[in-house]
């Protein structure tokens, strides 16, 4: 079928849908919806047989839904209506929730039903973004497959909604989210997580008006609610009416005249008063290491997969520690998002963004070098979640890449106006050859883990669910360490690295990449500053679909063929 995806942004769900429908042989076009007149003109130009709206914040223009079958994917169960479905579900502690496919009409979320999915809500209040990227996205992808199958059938008629059971709820306002630090911690936790990642909940910290995110339960000595009791890394522990909450991220609420502010680690967003620096609780620890027999496991989980200069340095130190142990295999496992590379928010908020971007790219390069140069252990990169840009290249420095089936990779930089680094000109062609490397980094399209496995970007797929993925990779690593092949594989790894180093020193790839990056960062030759700001503030910055930006193709150094 000729299908049009109409989206507010080409987000993770939209990418999975685009990839999945194309894999089924459909002709799929993506358009972002902003001005209603432009949307109508673009729909007429595409003339699709079916329109699917996997992520749409605006109403579909009437000329579109009257003339084309248009299906809205609503992140709520049958009967739920309104633009803040997930916010209400989390705040109201709904035990089950769902996703519904509705035909667009003039009645918001009131059109005929094409299908629905229901799932249990996590017992612990989830972050809204986590709920959307996991249960909601999985349900939506499955449901869209059903919708397309029904659309291919002649004579299918969706069923009308029962208006008697409809529950219409308004958009959540800040007044609905409001809390007092004197309230119970559990109540505040739900409020914050229901607004995370956007828009956050407005409150006050250390005398500064902020929006807060990334809340975790904590304990603190008695004190005035709303005061800061401690600090762990860049998170702060805030007293509540009955205990305390860790707040990991915050955004200053700027006056209207000063423009939009960005979300940052809390201690960078506000000037934290004197407070004891303590060890982070388990729920807040970004980096951990443990040993399982002859296998070492480095786990890291950074908020939204962004890695600041400080975080990169800490993770590099953890990898050095792990590499110094007498283990045979090192598993390098990311969190909900494996990594998206450098921390654009910390860069943008710095008084000298160019200098901070330079520090950040060098810090992540140092981390990548630790992975590539680890020749005393076999390194397995475990990708349970999506990865983008430098985060993909970070994983490719490992000897083996294992990805959870269903994740999406974006192995490119150009949409952010960057040439890229992280030794990508070494690790990417080594795995897939120069032609494929050039295609991935210039076309700027997402690929599924399954597609990545087909071309050699990923070595193995794991069909485990999210909860069991790391355990499955650990089992694989344990078997590898016990098989007796580890020593031979390590010998081969050292010989290969020595040969590569003789042919061309590893640091020359970095030098060449950084030479290109210096023009992007300091001269802003391809609009990195604007693209970065647009990404952080959610404003349009050109094409958000899978079309390639008009930037020069990256130059690859000559590589030896890989056997």
N, C-alpha and C positions, 0 to 999 in steps of 0.2 A: 504494500500500500504506500501511497504518498502521504506521509504524516508530517505535520508541523508541530513542533514543541514550542509553545508560547510561555515564556518564563520572565519573571522579574529579574533573575540573574541565572547564569549557567552554573548553578551550585552543584554540590555533590550528588544529590538525588537526580537532578536534571542530567548530569553526566552519565550516571549509571543507566538511566532510561535511554538516553541517546545511544550509548554503546550497546545495550541489550537489544534494542529494536533493529539497529543496523546489523547485528549479528544474526538476526532472524531473517534478514534479506529485505527489510523495508527501506524505502527511500525517505530519509529523515532530514528535515531542515529545522534549524533552531533560530528563533527570533526573540529578542528581549523586548518586553512591553513597557513603553514609557508614554509617549503621546498617543492618545486614542486614535487620532486621524492617521498617524503614521502606521499604527498597528493594522488598521483596516486596509490601508493601501498595500502593506506588505503581505497580508493574508491573501488579498485578491491576486497579487503577483505570483504567489506560490501556488494558489488554487489547490489546497490539499483535499484529500478524501476524508481525513480525520485530523482534528486538532486536539492535542492533549496539553493540559496545563498542570505540570507536576509541581510547580512552585510559582504562584502568581498572587501578588499582593493587591492588584487592581482588578476592577470589574472588567469583564470582557465586553468590548463595544457591541452595541445591539446589532449593527449591520453584520458583524462577524457571527454571533451565535444564531441569528435568524437564517443565515445562508449556508453555514457549515456546521457539521456535527462537532461540537466542542465539549470536551470532557474535563471537568475540574477535579483535581485530586485534593480532597478536603481532609486535613489531618484530625479527623474526629469520627466517632461512630455514627451510624445511621440515626438521623434525627437531630444531631448536634448542628447548630448553625451559628455563624459568627466568625470574626477574623482572629480571635485569640483563643482558639480551641485548646492548644497545649498549655498555655498559661493557666487557664481555669482548671484544666485536668490536674495539674500538679498542685496548685493552691488548694483545691478541694479534695485532694487525696483520693482521687478516683481509683477503685481497685482494678478496673479494666478500661481499656480505651480502644480506639480503632482508627481505620482510614476508610473513607468512602469515595467512590467515583460517581460524580454527579454530572448530568448534562446541564450545560449553562443555559439559563433562561434569565428573564428580567427579575426573578425572585432570588436574592442572594442565598446560595446554598440550599435552595428549595426545589431544584430541578429533579427530573426523574433519575432513579438510581440504576447504575450499570453494574455495581458490585460493591462488596464491602469486605473488610478484614477486621478481626478483633484480636487483641493481645492483652496479656496481663501486664499491669503496670509494676515496675520494680517496687519492692517493699520500702527501700530507702529512697527518699525523694530524689528523683534524677534532675540533673541540669537539663533545661529545656533543649539546649543544643545537642546534648548526648541522646536524649530521647528521640529527637528528630533524626539524628544521624544513624541510629540503630534500629529500634523497633519500628518507628514510623517509616523509615526509608525501606527497610526490608519488606514491610507490608505493602507499601506503595508500588515497589517494583513488581512484586507478585501480582498485585491487583491490575496494574497497567497491562501486563501480559494477558490477563483475562479479558480486559476491555478490548484489546486489539483483536483477539480471537473472536469475540462477539461481533465486533464491527465488520469482520470479514464475512460473517454469515448473513446471507440475504434474509431479510424479514425479521431480524432481531428487534424487539421493542423493549426498552427499559421500563421498569415498573415505577408507578407514581409513588411519591412519598405520602405517608400518613401524617397529615398536618396536625392531627390530634396529639401525636407523641413528640412533635418537634419541640426542641428546647433552643430558643433564640437568646444568645447572650451577647452583650455589647463588647466592643474593644476594651481591653483592660487599660485603665488609666493609672497614672502614678498614685492617685488617691486610693485606688483599689489595692495597690501593692504596698502601701505605706505601713510602716511598723515603728514602734518605739524600741530603743535598745533595752528598755525595761520589760519588754515582753519575754515570754519563754523562748529559749533558743530554738526549739523545734518549730515554733510558729515563724520565727524570723528566717530560719533555714529554708522553709518551703517558699516563702516570699522571694528570697534571693534566687533560689534555683529555678523558680518559674519565670524569671526574667533574664536568664543566663543562657547564651550569649548576648541577646539584645532584649530590651534597652538597659538592663540593670535596674536597681532600685535606688531612688534618691534618698540620701541620708546625710549625716555629718560625721566626719572622722577628724580628730585632732583639730577641730575648729574650721574645717574646710568642707564645703558642700561637694559631695561626690555621688556618683552612681557606683554601687558595689556589686561584685560578682565573685564566683568561685569560693563559696562558703563551705566550711567543714566544721563539724562539732569539735569542741575543745573544753578544757577545764582551766580555771584561773582562780587565784586567791580572791577573797571577797573585795568588793570595791564598787565604785559608782558605775552603773550601767552606761555603756558608751565610751568608757575610758579604755585605753590600750594597756593591756597587762604584760604583753611580751611580744617578741618578734622572732620569727624563724625564717632565715633567708630573707626573702622580700615580702613575706606574709606577716600580718599582724593579728594578735589575739585580742578580741574586743569582748569586754564583759557584757553580759545580758542580765535579764531579770533573775534567772535561775542558774546560769553557768557561764559559758562563753562560746564564741564562734571565731574560727580563723577566717580571715578575709584575704584571699589570695590576689585579687585583682580589683582595681578601682579606676574610675575616670573622673577627673575634675569637671564640675559643672561650670563651664565658662560663661561669662556675660555674653549676651547676644552679639555684641560688637567685636568679640575677639575670635570668632570662628569656632569650628568644631574641635573638641579635644579628643584624645585617643585613650583607649584602655591600656593600662600599664600594671605591672606588679605593684601592689599597694604601697610599699615603702618608697617606690619611685614616683608615685602619683601624689603623695602627700608627705610633708615633713613630719616624720614620726618622732614624737618626744622620746626622751630617755626611757628605754624599756629594756629589760634583760633579754639577751639573745639566747634562746634555748633551742634544743634539738627539735626538729619538726616531728609531729606525730606521724604514724604510718600513713594516714590518708593524705598527708600533704607532702610526703617525701617524693621528690622528683627523681632521685637516683638511688638505687639500691644494688647491693651485690650479695650474692650467696653462692655457696658451693654445693654441688650435688655430685658426690663421688669425684670422678675425673672431669666433670663439667663445671665451668664457672658461668654464672648468669648475671649479666649486667642489665638491669631493667631501668628504663627512663620514661617519664611521662611529663611532658611540658604542655602547659595550657595552650590548646589549639595547635600544638605542634611547632610553635615558634620558639627559636633558640637564641637567646641573647648572648652577648660576649661572655658574660659571667657564667651562664649556664653551659656554654660550650667548653669553657675552661674546666668547670667542675666535672663535666662528663668525660673530657679527655683524661683528667686525673684518675677517674674511676676505671677507665679502660687500661691505663698504665698499671694501676694496682692489680687488675684482673690478669693482665698479661704477665705479671711477675710471679703469679702463683704456679704451682706445679700441676696444672691441669692440662688436659690434651685438647679440649674443645672449649671455646668461648662463645656463648650465645649472647647476642646484642639485640635486646628486645625492646621495641617501642610500646607506647600506650595506645589510647583510643585513636589518636593520630600518630603515626610513626614519627614523621618530622616534615615540616614545610620549609626548613632552612632557616635563614637569619630572621631575627625578630624585628619586623618592620615598625612595630609600635614604639619600641625602645629607641630605634634609630630616629624615627620622626620626631619624637619628643625631646631628643637631646639638643642642647644649645647649638651644637655643631653636628648636624645630621651626617654630613659627608665624612667627618672624622670617625664618628661612631660606626657608620656603615663599613668603613675600611677596617676598623678594629674587629667588627663582628665577622666579616668575611675571612679575615686572617685567623680568628679563633676557631671558626668551624673548619677551616682548612687544616689547622693543627690537629683537630679531632679526626678528620678523615685520614690524615697521615698516620695516626696511631693505629687505625684499623688496617690500612693497606700494609704497613710495615710490621705488623704483628706476625712474625715468622716462627714463633715457638709454639703457637697453638693454631688450630683450625678455627676460623671465625665464621659463625652463622648469624646472618641478619634475619631477625624474625619480625615480619610485618603483619601485625594483627589489624592495623588500620591503614587508611589512605596515606599517601606520601606525595609531596610535590617539590619541584625545583631541586634545591640542594639537598633536601631530605632523601630524594631518590638516589642521588649520587653518593650520599653518605652510605646508604645500604649497599651499593654496588662495589664498595671497597672490600666487602667481605668475600670469603672464599665460596660461600654458598648463601643464596638468598631464598628463604622460604616465606611465601606470602599466603595469607588466608584467602581462599577463593571468594570472590565478590568484592574485594577492595579495588580502588581506582588509583592509578598512578598518573602524575602529570610531570613527565621528565623533561621539562623545558623551563626557560627563564624569560624569553623575549617579551611575553605579555607584560612583564614588569619593567621592561626597558633595560634589561641586563644581559651581558654576555654569559655570565655565570662563572663559577669556579668550582671548588670542592673536588679538584682533580678530575673533572668530568671528561676532559679531552683524553685522559688516560683510561679510566675505568669503563666508560661507555663504549667506545670503539673496540676495546678489548673483548667485550662480551658479545656485541652484536654487529661489529664491522662498521666501517666508516659510512657507508651509504645509509644504513638504518639509523646510525647515530645522527647523521645530518637530517634525515627525515623527521625523527622525533623532536629534535631541537628547533626545527624551523616551522613545521606544520602546527606545532603547539596544540596538539589534540590529546585528550585523555586516552588512556588504554586500560583495559581490565587486567587483572592479575593473570587471567587465562590467556589473553593475547600476549602479555609480557612473557609468559612461559613458552609460548609457541616460538618466539623470536630469540629466546635465550636471555632475556633481561632478568627473568626469575628462573631459578633452578627447579623448584618444587612448589606445588600447590597443596595446601592443607584444607580439607573440607570441614575441619572442626568449627564449632561455634566460637564466638568471641571468648567466652569464659574458659573454654578448654584448649584454646590455640597454643598458648605458651607451654602448657603441660605436654601437649603433643610434640612440640618442637624439642622440649627437654628430653622426652623419651627417645626421639630420633638422635639427638646428640649423644645421649648415654649409650645407645646401641653402637653408634659410630666409634665412640671412645673405647668400647669393649670389644670391638670387632677385630682388632689387631691391624686394621688398615690405616689407622691414624698416623702411625710413624712413616709409612710409605707416602701418604698424602702430604705430610709435612715436608719430607725430603724433596718431593716434586715441587711443592710450593716455594721452598727456598731457592731451588735451582732456577725456577721460572723468574722469580723476583731478581735474582742475580743477573740473569741473562737480559732482562728488561733494563736493569740499571746500567749494564755495560752498553747497551744499544742507545739508551737515552736516559739520563738521570731523572728520577721522579720529580725533583724540584724544578726542572725546566718546564714541566707542564704547568705547575703552579705559577711560575714566573710569567709565562706567556698569558695565562688566563688573567692574572692580576694586572698585567699591562693593559689588556682590553677593559677590564673592570674599572681601572683608574679613569678612563674616559667617561664611562657610564656614571660613576659616582661623583667625580669632581667636576667634570664638564657637562654632565647631564645630557649627553648627546642624543639619547633616545627617550627622554622624558621620565626617568626613574622617579624623580621627586613628585611629579604629578600622578603617575600611576600608583605610587606608594600611598599617597594621600587619598586618592580615590578609593583604593582598596580598603583602607582603614576606616573611612567615613561612610562606605557603602554607596558612594556616588558613582554614576556612570563614567567610565574612562575609555570610551570606544567600544569595540566589539567584546561582548561577554560570551559569545558562542564559540564553536570550535573552528571558526575561520582564522586563518593565519594573519598576524599583523604584518604590515609592510615595513620590515626591518631587514637589513642585510643579513644574509646567512652567515652563521658563525664559521670561522676558519679553523679547520682541524689540522693538527700536526700530522705528518705522515706516520702511519702505524704499521708495524709488521703484521702479516696475517696471523690470525689465531687458529691454532689447530683444534 
